[in-house]
Amino acid sequence: MAIKKPRDGTPGMTDQSPRWEGPRATKPSGYLPAKDNPERDRDAHGENLNDPKVRKVSDAFKTKKNR
């Protein structure tokens, strides 16, 4: 049973759909849009979609401590 329309319920509960932080073009159905602009605004790790600090695939598993 897939969710066709996102649900905007109580934050942190199962009645709220997750927010999509990826590119707008690839947002699956059932996800709420991001509250900020993930292409411009930086996340907690200091990255955004236009400036990720990933050089190769294995960098996705590294933490800030390992860099």
PDB file of N, CA, C, O and CB in Angstrom:
ATOM      1  N   MET A   1       0.838  -1.165   0.000  1.00  0.00           N
ATOM      2  CA  MET A   1       0.000   0.000   0.000  1.00  0.00           C
ATOM      3  C   MET A   1       0.892   1.241   0.000  1.00  0.00           C
ATOM      4  O   MET A   1       1.496   1.565   1.023  1.00  0.00           O
ATOM      5  CB  MET A   1      -0.958  -0.009   1.212  1.00  0.00           C
ATOM      6  N   ALA A   2       0.980   1.920  -1.105  1.00  0.00           N
ATOM      7  CA  ALA A   2       1.811   3.110  -1.238  1.00  0.00           C
ATOM      8  C   ALA A   2       0.995   4.362  -0.949  1.00  0.00           C
ATOM      9  O   ALA A   2      -0.208   4.412  -1.207  1.00  0.00           O
ATOM     10  CB  ALA A   2       2.428   3.186  -2.642  1.00  0.00           C
ATOM     11  N   ILE A   3       1.661   5.355  -0.416  1.00  0.00           N
ATOM     12  CA  ILE A   3       1.014   6.636  -0.149  1.00  0.00           C
ATOM     13  C   ILE A   3       1.066   7.460  -1.432  1.00  0.00           C
ATOM     14  O   ILE A   3       2.146   7.719  -1.961  1.00  0.00           O
ATOM     15  CB  ILE A   3       1.704   7.393   1.047  1.00  0.00           C
ATOM     16  N   LYS A   4      -0.072   7.864  -1.920  1.00  0.00           N
ATOM     17  CA  LYS A   4      -0.137   8.666  -3.147  1.00  0.00           C
ATOM     18  C   LYS A   4      -0.051  10.157  -2.851  1.00  0.00           C
ATOM     19  O   LYS A   4       0.522  10.916  -3.632  1.00  0.00           O
ATOM     20  CB  LYS A   4      -1.424   8.365  -3.906  1.00  0.00           C
ATOM     21  N   LYS A   5      -0.622  10.581  -1.720  1.00  0.00           N
ATOM     22  CA  LYS A   5      -0.636  11.989  -1.353  1.00  0.00           C
ATOM     23  C   LYS A   5       0.026  12.129   0.019  1.00  0.00           C
ATOM     24  O   LYS A   5      -0.333  11.398   0.942  1.00  0.00           O
ATOM     25  CB  LYS A   5      -2.098  12.560  -1.342  1.00  0.00           C
ATOM     26  N   PRO A   6       0.984  13.051   0.178  1.00  0.00           N
ATOM     27  CA  PRO A   6       1.652  13.192   1.471  1.00  0.00           C
ATOM     28  C   PRO A   6       0.699  13.667   2.562  1.00  0.00           C
ATOM     29  O   PRO A   6      -0.244  14.417   2.310  1.00  0.00           O
ATOM     30  CB  PRO A   6       2.815  14.157   1.352  1.00  0.00           C
ATOM     31  N   ARG A   7       0.972  13.211   3.778  1.00  0.00           N
ATOM     32  CA  ARG A   7       0.155  13.592   4.930  1.00  0.00           C
ATOM     33  C   ARG A   7       0.955  14.555   5.800  1.00  0.00           C
ATOM     34  O   ARG A   7       2.099  14.269   6.153  1.00  0.00           O
ATOM     35  CB  ARG A   7      -0.290  12.337   5.750  1.00  0.00           C
ATOM     36  N   ASP A   8       0.369  15.675   6.141  1.00  0.00           N
ATOM     37  CA  ASP A   8       1.024  16.666   6.990  1.00  0.00           C
ATOM     38  C   ASP A   8       0.427  16.566   8.384  1.00  0.00           C
ATOM     39  O   ASP A   8      -0.469  17.331   8.741  1.00  0.00           O
ATOM     40  CB  ASP A   8       0.864  18.109   6.412  1.00  0.00           C
ATOM     41  N   GLY A   9       0.926  15.624   9.167  1.00  0.00           N
ATOM     42  CA  GLY A   9       0.409  15.392  10.513  1.00  0.00           C
ATOM     43  C   GLY A   9       1.346  15.936  11.571  1.00  0.00           C
ATOM     44  O   GLY A   9       2.149  16.830  11.303  1.00  0.00           O
ATOM     45  N   THR A  10       1.241  15.400  12.764  1.00  0.00           N
ATOM     46  CA  THR A  10       2.076  15.813  13.880  1.00  0.00           C
ATOM     47  C   THR A  10       3.527  15.432  13.609  1.00  0.00           C
ATOM     48  O   THR A  10       3.802  14.275  13.293  1.00  0.00           O
ATOM     49  CB  THR A  10       1.584  15.178  15.196  1.00  0.00           C
ATOM     50  N   PRO A  11       4.475  16.388  13.724  1.00  0.00           N
ATOM     51  CA  PRO A  11       5.879  16.073  13.465  1.00  0.00           C
ATOM     52  C   PRO A  11       6.399  14.975  14.387  1.00  0.00           C
ATOM     53  O   PRO A  11       6.127  14.984  15.587  1.00  0.00           O
ATOM     54  CB  PRO A  11       6.730  17.320  13.621  1.00  0.00           C
ATOM     55  N   GLY A  12       7.137  14.044  13.829  1.00  0.00           N
ATOM     56  CA  GLY A  12       7.724  12.954  14.594  1.00  0.00           C
ATOM     57  C   GLY A  12       6.814  11.766  14.807  1.00  0.00           C
ATOM     58  O   GLY A  12       7.231  10.779  15.413  1.00  0.00           O
ATOM     59  N   MET A  13       5.605  11.828  14.335  1.00  0.00           N
ATOM     60  CA  MET A  13       4.656  10.728  14.494  1.00  0.00           C
ATOM     61  C   MET A  13       4.466  10.030  13.153  1.00  0.00           C
ATOM     62  O   MET A  13       4.875  10.547  12.113  1.00  0.00           O
ATOM     63  CB  MET A  13       3.296  11.241  15.045  1.00  0.00           C
ATOM     64  N   THR A  14       3.854   8.870  13.182  1.00  0.00           N
ATOM     65  CA  THR A  14       3.665   8.105  11.953  1.00  0.00           C
ATOM     66  C   THR A  14       2.590   8.679  11.047  1.00  0.00           C
ATOM     67  O   THR A  14       2.472   8.261   9.896  1.00  0.00           O
ATOM     68  CB  THR A  14       3.323   6.689  12.286  1.00  0.00           C
ATOM     69  N   ASP A  15       1.799   9.633  11.542  1.00  0.00           N
ATOM     70  CA  ASP A  15       0.777  10.225  10.680  1.00  0.00           C
ATOM     71  C   ASP A  15       1.326  11.365   9.816  1.00  0.00           C
ATOM     72  O   ASP A  15       0.574  11.976   9.057  1.00  0.00           O
ATOM     73  CB  ASP A  15      -0.374  10.735  11.526  1.00  0.00           C
ATOM     74  N   GLN A  16       2.635  11.661   9.922  1.00  0.00           N
ATOM     75  CA  GLN A  16       3.257  12.669   9.062  1.00  0.00           C
ATOM     76  C   GLN A  16       4.165  11.979   8.050  1.00  0.00           C
ATOM     77  O   GLN A  16       4.936  11.087   8.404  1.00  0.00           O
ATOM     78  CB  GLN A  16       4.059  13.704   9.904  1.00  0.00           C
ATOM     79  N   SER A  17       4.068  12.393   6.805  1.00  0.00           N
ATOM     80  CA  SER A  17       4.945  11.861   5.765  1.00  0.00           C
ATOM     81  C   SER A  17       6.344  12.457   5.920  1.00  0.00           C
ATOM     82  O   SER A  17       6.486  13.571   6.425  1.00  0.00           O
ATOM     83  CB  SER A  17       4.373  12.163   4.352  1.00  0.00           C
ATOM     84  N   PRO A  18       7.379  11.728   5.493  1.00  0.00           N
ATOM     85  CA  PRO A  18       8.736  12.269   5.586  1.00  0.00           C
ATOM     86  C   PRO A  18       8.942  13.408   4.590  1.00  0.00           C
ATOM     87  O   PRO A  18       8.214  13.526   3.604  1.00  0.00           O
ATOM     88  CB  PRO A  18       9.772  11.161   5.342  1.00  0.00           C
ATOM     89  N   ARG A  19       9.928  14.229   4.858  1.00  0.00           N
ATOM     90  CA  ARG A  19      10.265  15.333   3.951  1.00  0.00           C
ATOM     91  C   ARG A  19      11.401  14.896   3.033  1.00  0.00           C
ATOM     92  O   ARG A  19      12.330  14.214   3.465  1.00  0.00           O
ATOM     93  CB  ARG A  19      10.666  16.618   4.748  1.00  0.00           C
ATOM     94  N   TRP A  20      11.320  15.293   1.757  1.00  0.00           N
ATOM     95  CA  TRP A  20      12.324  14.933   0.760  1.00  0.00           C
ATOM     96  C   TRP A  20      13.382  16.025   0.712  1.00  0.00           C
ATOM     97  O   TRP A  20      13.071  17.172   0.389  1.00  0.00           O
ATOM     98  CB  TRP A  20      11.677  14.724  -0.641  1.00  0.00           C
ATOM     99  N   GLU A  21      14.626  15.687   1.028  1.00  0.00           N
ATOM    100  CA  GLU A  21      15.725  16.649   1.038  1.00  0.00           C
ATOM    101  C   GLU A  21      16.594  16.549  -0.210  1.00  0.00           C
ATOM    102  O   GLU A  21      17.610  17.237  -0.311  1.00  0.00           O
ATOM    103  CB  GLU A  21      16.578  16.445   2.270  1.00  0.00           C
ATOM    104  N   GLY A  22      16.216  15.715  -1.146  1.00  0.00           N
ATOM    105  CA  GLY A  22      16.992  15.555  -2.374  1.00  0.00           C
ATOM    106  C   GLY A  22      16.545  16.517  -3.459  1.00  0.00           C
ATOM    107  O   GLY A  22      15.782  17.446  -3.194  1.00  0.00           O
ATOM    108  N   PRO A  23      17.016  16.301  -4.676  1.00  0.00           N
ATOM    109  CA  PRO A  23      16.618  17.163  -5.791  1.00  0.00           C
ATOM    110  C   PRO A  23      15.110  17.110  -6.029  1.00  0.00           C
ATOM    111  O   PRO A  23      14.495  16.051  -5.906  1.00  0.00           O
ATOM    112  CB  PRO A  23      17.362  16.758  -7.066  1.00  0.00           C
ATOM    113  N   ARG A  24      14.526  18.244  -6.368  1.00  0.00           N
ATOM    114  CA  ARG A  24      13.080  18.311  -6.579  1.00  0.00           C
ATOM    115  C   ARG A  24      12.629  17.409  -7.718  1.00  0.00           C
ATOM    116  O   ARG A  24      11.520  16.876  -7.685  1.00  0.00           O
ATOM    117  CB  ARG A  24      12.657  19.741  -6.860  1.00  0.00           C
ATOM    118  N   ALA A  25      13.470  17.234  -8.714  1.00  0.00           N
ATOM    119  CA  ALA A  25      13.095  16.435  -9.888  1.00  0.00           C
ATOM    120  C   ALA A  25      12.917  14.956  -9.548  1.00  0.00           C
ATOM    121  O   ALA A  25      12.218  14.243 -10.268  1.00  0.00           O
ATOM    122  CB  ALA A  25      14.147  16.585 -10.979  1.00  0.00           C
ATOM    123  N   THR A  26      13.533  14.484  -8.470  1.00  0.00           N
ATOM    124  CA  THR A  26      13.467  13.062  -8.129  1.00  0.00           C
ATOM    125  C   THR A  26      12.612  12.781  -6.900  1.00  0.00           C
ATOM    126  O   THR A  26      12.721  11.703  -6.315  1.00  0.00           O
ATOM    127  CB  THR A  26      14.854  12.530  -7.901  1.00  0.00           C
ATOM    128  N   LYS A  27      11.758  13.729  -6.493  1.00  0.00           N
ATOM    129  CA  LYS A  27      10.924  13.544  -5.292  1.00  0.00           C
ATOM    130  C   LYS A  27       9.871  12.478  -5.545  1.00  0.00           C
ATOM    131  O   LYS A  27       9.045  12.630  -6.444  1.00  0.00           O
ATOM    132  CB  LYS A  27      10.246  14.876  -4.879  1.00  0.00           C
ATOM    133  N   PRO A  28       9.886  11.389  -4.758  1.00  0.00           N
ATOM    134  CA  PRO A  28       8.864  10.356  -4.916  1.00  0.00           C
ATOM    135  C   PRO A  28       7.503  10.835  -4.403  1.00  0.00           C
ATOM    136  O   PRO A  28       7.425  11.751  -3.584  1.00  0.00           O
ATOM    137  CB  PRO A  28       9.283   9.080  -4.178  1.00  0.00           C
ATOM    138  N   SER A  29       6.455  10.217  -4.887  1.00  0.00           N
ATOM    139  CA  SER A  29       5.126  10.567  -4.386  1.00  0.00           C
ATOM    140  C   SER A  29       5.017  10.121  -2.932  1.00  0.00           C
ATOM    141  O   SER A  29       5.613   9.120  -2.536  1.00  0.00           O
ATOM    142  CB  SER A  29       4.003   9.913  -5.254  1.00  0.00           C
ATOM    143  N   GLY A  30       4.274  10.849  -2.163  1.00  0.00           N
ATOM    144  CA  GLY A  30       4.109  10.507  -0.760  1.00  0.00           C
ATOM    145  C   GLY A  30       5.073  11.231   0.157  1.00  0.00           C
ATOM    146  O   GLY A  30       4.998  11.058   1.373  1.00  0.00           O
ATOM    147  N   TYR A  31       5.980  12.038  -0.382  1.00  0.00           N
ATOM    148  CA  TYR A  31       6.916  12.807   0.439  1.00  0.00           C
ATOM    149  C   TYR A  31       6.504  14.273   0.440  1.00  0.00           C
ATOM    150  O   TYR A  31       6.050  14.802  -0.575  1.00  0.00           O
ATOM    151  CB  TYR A  31       8.371  12.648  -0.080  1.00  0.00           C
ATOM    152  N   LEU A  32       6.666  14.918   1.580  1.00  0.00           N
ATOM    153  CA  LEU A  32       6.437  16.352   1.671  1.00  0.00           C
ATOM    154  C   LEU A  32       7.662  17.073   1.120  1.00  0.00           C
ATOM    155  O   LEU A  32       8.765  16.529   1.167  1.00  0.00           O
ATOM    156  CB  LEU A  32       6.144  16.786   3.141  1.00  0.00           C
ATOM    157  N   PRO A  33       7.490  18.288   0.598  1.00  0.00           N
ATOM    158  CA  PRO A  33       8.666  19.033   0.139  1.00  0.00           C
ATOM    159  C   PRO A  33       9.519  19.475   1.327  1.00  0.00           C
ATOM    160  O   PRO A  33       9.036  19.531   2.458  1.00  0.00           O
ATOM    161  CB  PRO A  33       8.240  20.258  -0.697  1.00  0.00           C
ATOM    162  N   ALA A  34      10.770  19.783   1.067  1.00  0.00           N
ATOM    163  CA  ALA A  34      11.673  20.237   2.124  1.00  0.00           C
ATOM    164  C   ALA A  34      11.232  21.599   2.644  1.00  0.00           C
ATOM    165  O   ALA A  34      10.658  22.397   1.902  1.00  0.00           O
ATOM    166  CB  ALA A  34      13.126  20.303   1.610  1.00  0.00           C
ATOM    167  N   LYS A  35      11.502  21.867   3.930  1.00  0.00           N
ATOM    168  CA  LYS A  35      11.152  23.166   4.500  1.00  0.00           C
ATOM    169  C   LYS A  35      12.125  24.246   4.043  1.00  0.00           C
ATOM    170  O   LYS A  35      11.768  25.423   4.000  1.00  0.00           O
ATOM    171  CB  LYS A  35      11.134  23.090   6.029  1.00  0.00           C
ATOM    172  N   ASP A  36      13.335  23.860   3.704  1.00  0.00           N
ATOM    173  CA  ASP A  36      14.319  24.813   3.212  1.00  0.00           C
ATOM    174  C   ASP A  36      14.648  24.487   1.754  1.00  0.00           C
ATOM    175  O   ASP A  36      14.001  23.630   1.154  1.00  0.00           O
ATOM    176  CB  ASP A  36      15.602  24.788   4.090  1.00  0.00           C
ATOM    177  N   ASN A  37      15.621  25.146   1.195  1.00  0.00           N
ATOM    178  CA  ASN A  37      16.049  24.877  -0.172  1.00  0.00           C
ATOM    179  C   ASN A  37      17.325  24.044  -0.105  1.00  0.00           C
ATOM    180  O   ASN A  37      18.398  24.605   0.117  1.00  0.00           O
ATOM    181  CB  ASN A  37      16.276  26.210  -0.978  1.00  0.00           C
ATOM    182  N   PRO A  38      17.250  22.712  -0.291  1.00  0.00           N
ATOM    183  CA  PRO A  38      18.432  21.869  -0.139  1.00  0.00           C
ATOM    184  C   PRO A  38      19.504  22.124  -1.191  1.00  0.00           C
ATOM    185  O   PRO A  38      20.643  21.688  -1.022  1.00  0.00           O
ATOM    186  CB  PRO A  38      18.029  20.433  -0.187  1.00  0.00           C
ATOM    187  N   GLU A  39      19.164  22.820  -2.270  1.00  0.00           N
ATOM    188  CA  GLU A  39      20.176  23.151  -3.272  1.00  0.00           C
ATOM    189  C   GLU A  39      21.036  24.331  -2.817  1.00  0.00           C
ATOM    190  O   GLU A  39      22.173  24.469  -3.268  1.00  0.00           O
ATOM    191  CB  GLU A  39      19.510  23.471  -4.616  1.00  0.00           C
ATOM    192  N   ARG A  40      20.511  25.189  -1.928  1.00  0.00           N
ATOM    193  CA  ARG A  40      21.232  26.379  -1.489  1.00  0.00           C
ATOM    194  C   ARG A  40      21.628  26.308  -0.013  1.00  0.00           C
ATOM    195  O   ARG A  40      22.776  26.586   0.332  1.00  0.00           O
ATOM    196  CB  ARG A  40      20.387  27.612  -1.735  1.00  0.00           C
ATOM    197  N   ASP A  41      20.690  25.941   0.856  1.00  0.00           N
ATOM    198  CA  ASP A  41      20.925  25.952   2.296  1.00  0.00           C
ATOM    199  C   ASP A  41      21.771  24.755   2.714  1.00  0.00           C
ATOM    200  O   ASP A  41      21.594  23.651   2.199  1.00  0.00           O
ATOM    201  CB  ASP A  41      19.595  25.952   3.056  1.00  0.00           C
ATOM    202  N   ARG A  42      22.677  24.976   3.638  1.00  0.00           N
ATOM    203  CA  ARG A  42      23.573  23.919   4.112  1.00  0.00           C
ATOM    204  C   ARG A  42      22.890  23.093   5.202  1.00  0.00           C
ATOM    205  O   ARG A  42      22.097  23.610   5.989  1.00  0.00           O
ATOM    206  CB  ARG A  42      24.894  24.523   4.643  1.00  0.00           C
ATOM    207  N   ASP A  43      23.215  21.801   5.231  1.00  0.00           N
ATOM    208  CA  ASP A  43      22.662  20.926   6.259  1.00  0.00           C
ATOM    209  C   ASP A  43      23.573  20.943   7.488  1.00  0.00           C
ATOM    210  O   ASP A  43      24.512  21.737   7.551  1.00  0.00           O
ATOM    211  CB  ASP A  43      22.493  19.479   5.719  1.00  0.00           C
ATOM    212  N   ALA A  44      23.304  20.085   8.449  1.00  0.00           N
ATOM    213  CA  ALA A  44      24.083  20.041   9.682  1.00  0.00           C
ATOM    214  C   ALA A  44      25.529  19.633   9.433  1.00  0.00           C
ATOM    215  O   ALA A  44      26.408  19.928  10.243  1.00  0.00           O
ATOM    216  CB  ALA A  44      23.443  19.083  10.666  1.00  0.00           C
ATOM    217  N   HIS A  45      25.776  18.961   8.327  1.00  0.00           N
ATOM    218  CA  HIS A  45      27.128  18.516   7.994  1.00  0.00           C
ATOM    219  C   HIS A  45      27.875  19.559   7.169  1.00  0.00           C
ATOM    220  O   HIS A  45      29.038  19.356   6.817  1.00  0.00           O
ATOM    221  CB  HIS A  45      27.076  17.193   7.236  1.00  0.00           C
ATOM    222  N   GLY A  46      27.215  20.674   6.857  1.00  0.00           N
ATOM    223  CA  GLY A  46      27.839  21.748   6.105  1.00  0.00           C
ATOM    224  C   GLY A  46      27.816  21.563   4.601  1.00  0.00           C
ATOM    225  O   GLY A  46      28.584  22.207   3.887  1.00  0.00           O
ATOM    226  N   GLU A  47      26.950  20.696   4.109  1.00  0.00           N
ATOM    227  CA  GLU A  47      26.872  20.420   2.681  1.00  0.00           C
ATOM    228  C   GLU A  47      25.508  20.824   2.136  1.00  0.00           C
ATOM    229  O   GLU A  47      24.542  20.951   2.888  1.00  0.00           O
ATOM    230  CB  GLU A  47      27.141  18.934   2.402  1.00  0.00           C
ATOM    231  N   ASN A  48      25.440  21.023   0.831  1.00  0.00           N
ATOM    232  CA  ASN A  48      24.168  21.183   0.143  1.00  0.00           C
ATOM    233  C   ASN A  48      24.225  20.366  -1.143  1.00  0.00           C
ATOM    234  O   ASN A  48      25.250  19.751  -1.436  1.00  0.00           O
ATOM    235  CB  ASN A  48      23.862  22.692  -0.152  1.00  0.00           C
ATOM    236  N   LEU A  49      23.150  20.350  -1.909  1.00  0.00           N
ATOM    237  CA  LEU A  49      23.114  19.502  -3.099  1.00  0.00           C
ATOM    238  C   LEU A  49      24.068  19.985  -4.187  1.00  0.00           C
ATOM    239  O   LEU A  49      24.538  19.183  -4.994  1.00  0.00           O
ATOM    240  CB  LEU A  49      21.707  19.444  -3.649  1.00  0.00           C
ATOM    241  N   ASN A  50      24.357  21.279  -4.220  1.00  0.00           N
ATOM    242  CA  ASN A  50      25.263  21.811  -5.234  1.00  0.00           C
ATOM    243  C   ASN A  50      26.726  21.709  -4.837  1.00  0.00           C
ATOM    244  O   ASN A  50      27.598  21.825  -5.698  1.00  0.00           O
ATOM    245  CB  ASN A  50      24.924  23.242  -5.519  1.00  0.00           C
ATOM    246  N   ASP A  51      27.022  21.496  -3.562  1.00  0.00           N
ATOM    247  CA  ASP A  51      28.402  21.456  -3.083  1.00  0.00           C
ATOM    248  C   ASP A  51      28.604  20.325  -2.077  1.00  0.00           C
ATOM    249  O   ASP A  51      28.921  20.592  -0.918  1.00  0.00           O
ATOM    250  CB  ASP A  51      28.785  22.797  -2.451  1.00  0.00           C
ATOM    251  N   PRO A  52      28.430  19.073  -2.489  1.00  0.00           N
ATOM    252  CA  PRO A  52      28.681  17.974  -1.553  1.00  0.00           C
ATOM    253  C   PRO A  52      30.183  17.752  -1.389  1.00  0.00           C
ATOM    254  O   PRO A  52      30.948  17.955  -2.331  1.00  0.00           O
ATOM    255  CB  PRO A  52      27.996  16.675  -2.040  1.00  0.00           C
ATOM    256  N   LYS A  53      30.599  17.343  -0.213  1.00  0.00           N
ATOM    257  CA  LYS A  53      32.014  17.078   0.037  1.00  0.00           C
ATOM    258  C   LYS A  53      32.303  15.599  -0.179  1.00  0.00           C
ATOM    259  O   LYS A  53      32.886  14.942   0.683  1.00  0.00           O
ATOM    260  CB  LYS A  53      32.413  17.507   1.471  1.00  0.00           C
ATOM    261  N   VAL A  54      31.903  15.090  -1.309  1.00  0.00           N
ATOM    262  CA  VAL A  54      32.096  13.682  -1.647  1.00  0.00           C
ATOM    263  C   VAL A  54      32.873  13.619  -2.957  1.00  0.00           C
ATOM    264  O   VAL A  54      32.449  14.180  -3.967  1.00  0.00           O
ATOM    265  CB  VAL A  54      30.722  12.922  -1.762  1.00  0.00           C
ATOM    266  N   ARG A  55      34.000  12.943  -2.931  1.00  0.00           N
ATOM    267  CA  ARG A  55      34.811  12.824  -4.140  1.00  0.00           C
ATOM    268  C   ARG A  55      34.627  11.472  -4.819  1.00  0.00           C
ATOM    269  O   ARG A  55      34.720  11.364  -6.041  1.00  0.00           O
ATOM    270  CB  ARG A  55      36.277  13.038  -3.809  1.00  0.00           C
ATOM    271  N   LYS A  56      34.367  10.451  -4.023  1.00  0.00           N
ATOM    272  CA  LYS A  56      34.147   9.111  -4.566  1.00  0.00           C
ATOM    273  C   LYS A  56      33.052   8.422  -3.762  1.00  0.00           C
ATOM    274  O   LYS A  56      32.646   8.921  -2.713  1.00  0.00           O
ATOM    275  CB  LYS A  56      35.461   8.273  -4.542  1.00  0.00           C
ATOM    276  N   VAL A  57      32.582   7.305  -4.236  1.00  0.00           N
ATOM    277  CA  VAL A  57      31.442   6.622  -3.619  1.00  0.00           C
ATOM    278  C   VAL A  57      31.715   6.244  -2.172  1.00  0.00           C
ATOM    279  O   VAL A  57      30.816   6.343  -1.337  1.00  0.00           O
ATOM    280  CB  VAL A  57      31.088   5.378  -4.411  1.00  0.00           C
ATOM    281  N   SER A  58      32.921   5.818  -1.853  1.00  0.00           N
ATOM    282  CA  SER A  58      33.225   5.384  -0.488  1.00  0.00           C
ATOM    283  C   SER A  58      33.201   6.545   0.509  1.00  0.00           C
ATOM    284  O   SER A  58      33.130   6.303   1.714  1.00  0.00           O
ATOM    285  CB  SER A  58      34.586   4.706  -0.451  1.00  0.00           C
ATOM    286  N   ASP A  59      33.258   7.794   0.046  1.00  0.00           N
ATOM    287  CA  ASP A  59      33.185   8.940   0.953  1.00  0.00           C
ATOM    288  C   ASP A  59      31.826   9.058   1.628  1.00  0.00           C
ATOM    289  O   ASP A  59      31.714   9.717   2.662  1.00  0.00           O
ATOM    290  CB  ASP A  59      33.491  10.217   0.200  1.00  0.00           C
ATOM    291  N   ALA A  60      30.812   8.449   1.083  1.00  0.00           N
ATOM    292  CA  ALA A  60      29.476   8.523   1.663  1.00  0.00           C
ATOM    293  C   ALA A  60      29.428   7.868   3.044  1.00  0.00           C
ATOM    294  O   ALA A  60      28.560   8.202   3.850  1.00  0.00           O
ATOM    295  CB  ALA A  60      28.463   7.859   0.735  1.00  0.00           C
ATOM    296  N   PHE A  61      30.333   6.957   3.325  1.00  0.00           N
ATOM    297  CA  PHE A  61      30.331   6.250   4.606  1.00  0.00           C
ATOM    298  C   PHE A  61      31.240   6.901   5.640  1.00  0.00           C
ATOM    299  O   PHE A  61      31.276   6.457   6.787  1.00  0.00           O
ATOM    300  CB  PHE A  61      30.750   4.816   4.400  1.00  0.00           C
ATOM    301  N   LYS A  62      31.968   7.933   5.263  1.00  0.00           N
ATOM    302  CA  LYS A  62      32.883   8.585   6.185  1.00  0.00           C
ATOM    303  C   LYS A  62      32.146   9.626   7.016  1.00  0.00           C
ATOM    304  O   LYS A  62      31.180  10.240   6.563  1.00  0.00           O
ATOM    305  CB  LYS A  62      34.044   9.231   5.424  1.00  0.00           C
ATOM    306  N   THR A  63      32.617   9.806   8.222  1.00  0.00           N
ATOM    307  CA  THR A  63      32.076  10.851   9.079  1.00  0.00           C
ATOM    308  C   THR A  63      33.030  12.041   9.058  1.00  0.00           C
ATOM    309  O   THR A  63      34.131  11.948   8.516  1.00  0.00           O
ATOM    310  CB  THR A  63      31.859  10.332  10.535  1.00  0.00           C
ATOM    311  N   LYS A  64      32.615  13.139   9.638  1.00  0.00           N
ATOM    312  CA  LYS A  64      33.454  14.334   9.660  1.00  0.00           C
ATOM    313  C   LYS A  64      34.778  14.050  10.369  1.00  0.00           C
ATOM    314  O   LYS A  64      35.805  14.638  10.028  1.00  0.00           O
ATOM    315  CB  LYS A  64      32.717  15.496  10.351  1.00  0.00           C
ATOM    316  N   LYS A  65      34.756  13.164  11.338  1.00  0.00           N
ATOM    317  CA  LYS A  65      35.949  12.806  12.097  1.00  0.00           C
ATOM    318  C   LYS A  65      36.986  12.095  11.214  1.00  0.00           C
ATOM    319  O   LYS A  65      38.188  12.249  11.428  1.00  0.00           O
ATOM    320  CB  LYS A  65      35.567  11.915  13.284  1.00  0.00           C
ATOM    321  N   ASN A  66      36.528  11.321  10.229  1.00  0.00           N
ATOM    322  CA  ASN A  66      37.420  10.542   9.372  1.00  0.00           C
ATOM    323  C   ASN A  66      38.034  11.350   8.238  1.00  0.00           C
ATOM    324  O   ASN A  66      38.965  10.872   7.589  1.00  0.00           O
ATOM    325  CB  ASN A  66      36.675   9.381   8.799  1.00  0.00           C
ATOM    326  N   ARG A  67      37.553  12.536   7.983  1.00  0.00           N
ATOM    327  CA  ARG A  67      38.036  13.319   6.831  1.00  0.00           C
ATOM    328  C   ARG A  67      39.307  14.044   7.101  1.00  0.00           C
ATOM    329  O   ARG A  67      39.821  14.737   6.223  1.00  0.00           O
ATOM    330  CB  ARG A  67      37.014  14.301   6.406  1.00  0.00           C
TER     331      ARG A  67
END
